[in-house]
Amino acid sequence: MKHALLHNLRSLLNQLKQHRFYTAVCVVGTAVTIAFVMVVVMVYDFRTADVAPETRRSRVLYNYGTQCMRPDGTNVWGYRALGPTAFHAFFDSLPGVDELTWHSGLNKAVCSLPASSDRHSVLLRAVAANWFDFFRYDFVAGRPFTKAEYDAGRAAFEKADDEWRLVRNREDDVVRRFVVISERLAGQLFGGAAGAVGKQLLLDFQEARVVGVVRDVSSIFQTAYADVWEPFTLMNEEHLDPNLATAGLLGFRYAVLHLSPDTSPDEVRTEVNRRMEQLNKQGLEYILKDPRLYTHTDYTFFRDSSISASLVYVLLLLILLVVPAVGISGLVHAQMQSRLGEIAIRKAYGASNANIIGHLFAESLCTTLIGGVLGYALSCVLVVAGGTWLFGTGGVELEGILLGSDLLLRPSLFVAVLAACLVFNALSTLLPAWMAVHRNISYTLTGGE
């Protein structure tokens, strides 16, 4: 059995060497095709798969904007984050929701060390107390902020010159602002994660203390990504517009809801709309409309559109596979014509059509797999080089796209490469091979005379 396998392998390699031009063209054509197919697969996979830190994507709903206006349709605020009044009315004890968290979105900030003139532009996200339980971050040093540290944000404000400023408590000299930072920022400021914990830095020239450092999060994770995470209490929401102007209907809270397995997104949307109508009947100065709740796929692709992202990607993959396969199959058919004599002789010696097709299929599969490996490598280069263009939405393009080996080298992607190779090989080879083996032996051997 082993000797027969080695013999077949040597025979296969000899056949490829005898047809070097055909082999080279097929490998290059397959590599380019697989590269573009894999770029599509990678974009969809990176954006939708349950990958740390966003391990709950398949069961998550995002509330990303609700419209606010007066009952007569004037003073429209547009689509904004919710304030505490509407947030609690919509989402407290919401049936079908296992867990709820929220954040403020990304905001630019300037970061530096107290005694340094070096300034670093960072993206800051204010998050709820359970944020680091809801998402799966990898802490390389320190820990998330505690409840006491989270609550300390409420005491971090001192009124001065009619402005609300983040300051230290001047009586006991205790820092009221605690933050978690990325490993990259820890390296820039403190030389590494271990040296960052417990140290102080300046965020927009206000003091903060680092309590934890997380492994860098790729910016393709639109919700989990940031350079700095701080307690949401530091937003000072109670004293700022639009919370004040709308009696708590609008504010800074973007909700993230994890649904239970037996709950559909439409059920949650229906209940939230019912609660919104109840809130609107309370006679407040403003009312709310259209509390947008997106699944992760809807939130990521074609937001606010009726287009199905899954259907679009399937059709795109079919086009990328079928069109090049038709061209390659023409080349395969032409190459088969030059081997009709060989095929006829095999049939004359008793080889079955299935055996001949299997041999031809194996030859083509070998070139396709080589092209597939090269194509996968090329797709990684294209995705890394064009990451900002491919993934840059929702503000993450500001910092570029980070793609590590944990994202590029995933088993699901290797399976996708293999599946694409098999489909491409079947489309481009089976029909020409079938046509070749069904030619008349005598007609082939006599040259058609």
C-alpha atoms as one frame of an Amber mdcrd trajectory, in Angstrom:
protein
   0.000   0.000   0.000   2.806   2.363   0.962   4.819   1.540  -2.159   1.773
   2.064  -4.382   1.164   5.460  -2.795   4.791   6.507  -3.331   4.636   5.291
  -6.933   1.498   7.306  -7.608   3.056  10.363  -6.014   6.203  10.096  -8.146
   4.046   9.609 -11.242   2.035  12.678 -10.332   5.142  14.825  -9.861   6.604
  13.592 -13.154   3.416  14.554 -14.972   3.587  18.060 -13.479   7.244  18.414
 -14.555   6.394  17.326 -18.105   3.815  20.112 -18.388   5.681  22.943 -16.639
   4.051  25.802 -18.491   0.563  24.453 -17.823   1.468  23.808 -14.176   2.898
  27.307 -13.693  -0.121  29.010 -15.269  -2.547  26.941 -13.176  -0.615  27.624
  -9.957  -0.457  31.384 -10.573  -4.098  31.559 -11.692  -5.213  29.580  -8.680
  -3.065  31.626  -6.289  -4.542  34.923  -7.461  -8.089  33.539  -7.364  -7.709
  32.002  -3.910  -6.081  35.212  -2.637  -9.111  37.301  -3.550 -11.495  34.636
  -2.261  -9.641  34.490   1.041  -9.625  38.271   1.405 -13.424  38.140   1.244
 -13.539  35.195   3.667 -11.129  36.886   6.077 -13.026  40.164   6.117 -16.289
  38.393   6.865 -14.712  36.002   9.384 -12.782  38.688  11.269 -15.872  40.863
  11.451 -18.417  38.228  12.536 -16.693  35.285  14.260 -16.800  34.857  18.047
 -13.173  35.794  18.645 -11.645  37.160  21.858 -12.216  39.717  23.187 -15.609
  39.825  21.403 -16.526  36.210  22.071 -20.302  36.818  22.133 -20.802  38.371
  18.716 -23.299  35.770  17.494 -25.703  36.524  20.387 -25.233  40.276  20.817
 -27.433  43.268  20.071 -26.114  46.834  19.924 -28.165  49.932  20.597 -26.294
  52.504  18.570 -28.458  55.586  18.356 -32.004  56.662  19.186 -33.837  59.666
  17.770 -35.122  62.355  20.120 -37.501  65.262  19.432 -40.378  67.266  20.827
 -43.830  65.670  20.441 -44.657  68.137  17.629 -41.613  66.972  15.630 -39.429
  70.018  16.301 -36.035  70.277  18.032 -34.838  66.982  16.592 -31.625  65.762
  18.220 -30.963  63.060  15.634 -29.603  59.642  16.515 -27.717  59.883  19.795
 -26.668  57.682  22.695 -29.161  57.156  25.510 -29.227  58.967  28.828 -29.840
  57.255  32.175 -33.645  57.758  32.167 -34.227  56.115  28.782 -31.470  53.560
  29.299 -33.017  52.160  32.472 -36.542  52.347  31.031 -35.497  50.373  27.948
 -33.122  47.767  29.327 -33.643  47.132  33.050 -34.743  43.509  33.584 -35.290
  43.109  29.849 -36.674  39.599  29.098 -34.361  37.426  27.033 -31.213  39.399
  27.896 -28.633  37.462  29.902 -26.265  40.344  30.489 -26.056  44.027  29.685
 -23.164  46.457  29.526 -22.563  49.864  27.969 -19.879  52.292  26.866 -19.454
  55.863  25.670 -17.956  55.168  22.269 -14.415  56.176  21.326 -13.090  59.621
  22.156  -9.733  61.144  21.350  -7.497  62.101  24.242  -3.935  63.266  24.834
  -1.803  61.079  27.072   1.557  61.785  28.680   3.630  61.234  31.783   3.492
  63.914  34.507   7.122  64.975  34.062   7.352  64.526  30.298   6.677  66.794
  27.354   6.000  63.826  25.034   2.355  63.653  23.993   0.558  60.563  22.694
  -2.776  60.678  20.907  -4.953  57.852  22.250  -8.495  56.564  21.874 -10.368
  56.541  25.169 -13.492  54.526  25.951 -15.549  55.013  29.123 -17.080  51.660
  30.092 -19.501  50.139  32.569 -18.343  48.375  35.723 -18.894  44.895  34.202
 -17.142  45.671  30.903 -14.165  43.392  31.547 -16.493  40.545  32.526 -18.650
  40.975  29.421 -15.658  40.941  27.044 -12.691  38.598  27.290  -9.570  40.750
  27.546  -6.159  39.247  28.268  -4.612  41.071  31.210  -0.824  40.906  30.971
  -0.406  42.931  34.168  -2.685  44.223  36.885  -6.458  43.807  36.835  -9.731
  45.578  35.927 -10.798  48.474  38.142 -12.629  47.409  41.277 -16.106  48.554
  42.282 -14.565  51.064  44.678 -12.338  52.429  41.914 -15.295  52.552  39.535
 -17.423  54.401  42.084 -14.546  56.785  42.832 -15.249  58.432  39.497 -18.381
  59.964  40.977 -16.233  61.947  43.421 -13.652  63.034  40.863 -15.244  66.349
  40.007 -14.708  69.700  41.566 -16.414  72.825  40.288 -14.095  75.662  39.255
 -14.707  78.714  37.096 -18.169  77.428  36.130 -16.637  74.352  34.507 -16.588
  70.744  35.607 -13.047  69.488  35.653 -11.405  66.185  36.486  -9.111  66.869
  39.445  -7.499  65.161  42.387  -9.137  65.525  45.746  -6.979  68.292  47.165
  -7.649  67.391  50.804  -6.383  63.823  50.895  -4.300  63.883  47.679  -5.988
  60.698  46.394  -6.335  60.086  42.674  -9.985  59.539  41.720  -9.371  58.405
  38.158  -8.339  54.791  37.520  -7.715  53.390  34.052  -6.786  50.238  32.149
  -4.412  50.726  29.217  -3.183  48.686  26.259   0.158  46.881  26.233   1.354
  49.098  23.377   0.660  52.293  25.341   2.281  50.803  28.449   5.410  50.174
  26.396   5.451  53.709  25.052   4.999  55.339  28.450   6.589  52.980  30.966
   8.775  50.636  28.940   6.509  47.642  29.484   3.344  46.311  31.094   4.917
  45.329  34.419   6.229  48.822  35.020   2.901  50.499  34.284   0.676  49.130
  37.051   0.277  51.579  39.902   1.924  54.411  37.982   0.310  57.740  37.179
  -0.208  59.342  33.786  -1.998  62.382  32.431  -5.110  62.086  30.289  -5.995
  65.431  28.777  -3.675  66.882  31.431  -5.622  65.322  34.323  -4.030  62.705
  36.570  -5.011  59.033  36.388  -3.595  55.849  37.841  -3.053  52.641  35.855
  -4.558  49.572  37.513  -4.264  47.103  34.630  -2.682  46.446  31.235  -4.376
  44.316  28.563  -2.863  42.677  25.524  -3.306  44.872  22.467  -6.762  44.570
  20.927  -6.962  44.679  17.152  -8.918  47.663  15.949 -11.149  45.435  13.818
 -13.017  44.862  17.092 -15.093  48.009  16.844 -16.682  47.732  20.294 -13.898
  46.227  22.409 -11.050  48.291  20.961  -9.415  51.259  22.698  -6.046  52.442
  23.989  -7.436  53.462  27.376 -10.528  52.246  29.252 -11.855  54.305  32.163
 -14.928  54.016  34.436 -18.101  55.395  32.876 -18.666  57.360  36.081 -15.944
  59.732  34.881 -18.206  60.887  32.048 -19.911  63.179  34.608 -23.110  62.377
  32.753 -25.460  63.900  35.337 -24.131  67.408  34.740 -23.739  67.497  30.954
 -25.876  67.977  27.874 -27.672  66.292  26.211 -28.632  64.551  29.450 -29.650
  67.817  31.129 -31.512  69.215  28.128 -33.599  66.073  27.525 -34.285  65.050
  31.145 -32.092  61.973  30.805 -33.473  60.693  27.485 -30.219  61.304  25.651
 -26.723  60.973  27.036 -23.609  58.929  26.450 -24.685  55.283  26.841 -24.337
  52.823  23.981 -25.826  49.524  25.157 -24.499  46.052  24.363 -26.946  43.216
  25.123 -26.174  39.512  25.241 -29.264  37.477  24.345 -30.202  34.130  25.861
 -30.132  31.168  23.443 -33.933  30.963  23.085 -34.454  34.688  22.422 -34.587
  36.240  18.962 -33.467  39.812  18.195 -36.986  40.670  16.978 -38.457  39.725
  20.360 -36.102  42.108  22.121 -36.795  44.878  19.601 -40.532  44.470  20.117
 -40.224  44.748  23.893 -37.941  47.785  23.701 -40.384  49.526  21.339 -43.224
  48.768  23.767 -41.246  50.291  26.627 -40.414  53.317  24.502 -44.113  53.951
  23.850 -44.796  53.769  27.585 -42.006  56.254  28.264 -43.311  58.622  25.582
 -46.729  58.687  27.285 -45.316  60.117  30.503 -45.627  63.700  29.279 -41.921
  64.553  29.098 -40.737  67.521  27.087 -39.125  65.200  24.558 -40.036  61.810
  23.086 -37.930  59.068  21.587 -38.214  57.273  18.264 -36.508  54.384  16.487
 -34.264  52.816  19.133 -31.964  51.037  16.704 -30.918  47.572  17.829 -28.468
  45.785  15.551 -27.223  42.231  15.496 -23.461  42.084  15.146 -23.613  41.315
  11.414 -26.130  44.100  10.766 -24.090  46.497  12.867 -20.913  45.667  10.959
 -22.177  45.427   7.363 -24.719  47.562   5.486 -26.022  49.227   8.636 -29.524
  50.700   8.218 -29.985  48.788   4.967 -32.215  45.857   4.030 -29.297  44.169
   2.226 -28.332  40.750   3.598 -24.598  40.721   4.286 -24.480  36.902   4.217
 -26.170  36.747   0.808 -23.890  39.430  -0.634 -20.778  37.584   0.507 -21.998
  34.219  -0.800 -22.752  35.721  -4.221 -19.377  37.468  -4.249 -17.575  34.230
  -3.424 -19.426  32.382  -6.176 -18.455  35.035  -8.706 -14.826  35.000  -7.570
 -14.704  31.209  -7.870 -16.802  30.524 -10.955 -15.483  33.212 -13.327 -11.763
  32.332 -12.940 -12.647  28.615 -12.934 -14.225  28.996 -16.372 -10.993  30.526
 -17.675  -8.806  27.878 -16.064 -11.089  25.109 -17.349 -10.474  26.374 -20.897
  -6.750  26.008 -20.314  -7.289  22.560 -18.806  -9.411  21.539 -21.798  -6.693
  22.675 -24.208  -4.096  20.758 -22.213  -6.330  17.679 -22.264  -6.345  17.783
 -26.067  -2.597  17.274 -26.092  -3.009  14.248 -23.815  -5.814  12.504 -25.665
  -3.403   9.919 -27.007  -2.171   9.133 -23.495  -5.761   8.869 -22.257  -6.753
   6.588 -25.161  -3.815   4.262 -24.491  -4.785   4.017 -20.823  -8.323   3.123
 -21.816  -7.013   0.548 -24.274  -5.112  -1.104 -21.446  -8.287  -1.350 -19.385
  -8.276   1.787 -17.277 -11.787   2.876 -16.364 -13.134   6.356 -16.953 -13.361
   6.894 -13.204  -9.732   5.895 -12.738  -8.530   8.260 -15.462 -10.663  11.142
 -14.213  -9.394  10.504 -10.676  -5.790  10.642 -11.881  -6.378  13.871 -13.813
  -8.260  15.314 -10.855  -5.352  14.449  -8.531  -2.886  16.184 -10.849  -5.029
  19.303 -10.950  -5.645  19.148  -7.210  -1.910  19.142  -6.573  -1.416  22.352
  -8.567  -4.515  23.839  -6.976  -3.278  23.145  -3.447   0.108  24.679  -4.240
  -1.683  27.691  -5.662  -3.979  27.728  -2.637  -1.074  27.911  -0.185   0.519
  30.723  -2.190  -2.870  32.415  -2.472  -3.442  32.240   1.269  -0.046  33.814
   1.898  -0.851  36.514  -0.651  -4.248  37.143   0.967  -2.562  37.668   4.346
  -0.260  40.241   2.751  -3.205  41.988   1.076  -5.278  42.048   4.279  -2.406
  43.379   6.390  -1.372  45.949   3.779  -4.947  47.077   3.084  -6.380  46.583
   6.563  -7.369  50.197   7.101  -9.303  50.276   3.839 -10.920  46.859   4.378
 -11.843  47.193   8.049 -11.742  50.897   8.861 -15.214  51.886  10.052 -16.712
  53.134  13.270 -13.709  55.290  14.117 -11.185  52.452  14.214  -9.468  53.688
  11.066  -7.950  56.462  13.168  -5.337  54.092  14.554  -4.927  51.691  11.656
  -5.616  47.975  11.818  -3.603  45.519  13.881  -3.703  41.905  12.701  -1.734
  39.363  14.683  -1.027  35.705  13.986  -3.896  34.734  16.289  -6.291  36.237
  13.732  -4.536  35.287  10.499  -3.603  31.723  11.478  -6.923  30.281  12.560
  -8.132  26.705  11.825 -11.364  27.972  10.295  -9.390  29.933   7.716  -7.313
  26.899   6.752 -10.512  24.915   6.312 -11.874  27.741   4.153  -8.715  27.636
   2.014  -9.039  23.879   1.541 -12.728  24.152   0.692 -12.057  26.918  -1.815
  -9.314  24.825  -3.438 -11.593  21.789  -3.737 -14.439  23.825  -5.235 -12.135
  25.638  -7.637 -10.465  22.386  -8.691 -13.801  20.653  -9.240 -15.167  23.545
 -11.300 -12.090  23.844 -13.506 -11.143  20.162 -13.984 -14.040  17.727 -13.907
 -15.828  18.863 -17.074 -12.682  18.906 -19.295 -11.602  15.530 -17.860 -15.058
  14.050 -18.417 -15.070  15.263 -22.029 -11.593  13.812 -22.608 -12.312  10.308
 -21.327 -15.535  10.074 -23.341 -13.767  10.565 -26.652 -13.768   7.508 -28.941
 -10.523   5.531 -28.583 -10.107   4.703 -32.286 -11.004   8.273 -33.259  -8.335
   9.591 -30.925  -5.591   7.153 -31.939  -6.093   7.753 -35.674  -6.037  11.494
 -35.185  -9.696  11.907 -36.171  -9.234  10.491 -39.722
